[in-house]
Amino acid sequence: METKLIVQIFLAALFLLAGISHFRNPKFFLKITPPWVPAPEKVNVIVGAIEIALALALFIPSFTKYAAWGIIALLVAVFPANVYHFQKSLKKGKHVVPTLIRLPFQALFIYLAYLLTS
């Protein structure tokens, strides 16, 4: 199987599951939303919908590279929330390692999405 297709399937599955999670378990996302985010409930729904749309758009050939750029933009946009989640975990002393490991994975996901931009 071609590398690009593997990356496409992986990112699509990841973002589809993440997007669905925003609707199935909004409390989780609302708990890790930084206090400076306006209208967190609406933002949660919007982010979930965007993740689902981008995941599906990866498989529409004329939209693939735009979806990949959208994923990159989304990952950059939500990175401060991931840092906030890590800081919150540090204060509570819970889930520190998983939230720390998640941060460099953002860079990996950006790189993988970038592979789909050409």
Order of alpha helices (4+ residues) and beta strands (2+ residues): alpha-alpha-alpha-alpha-alpha
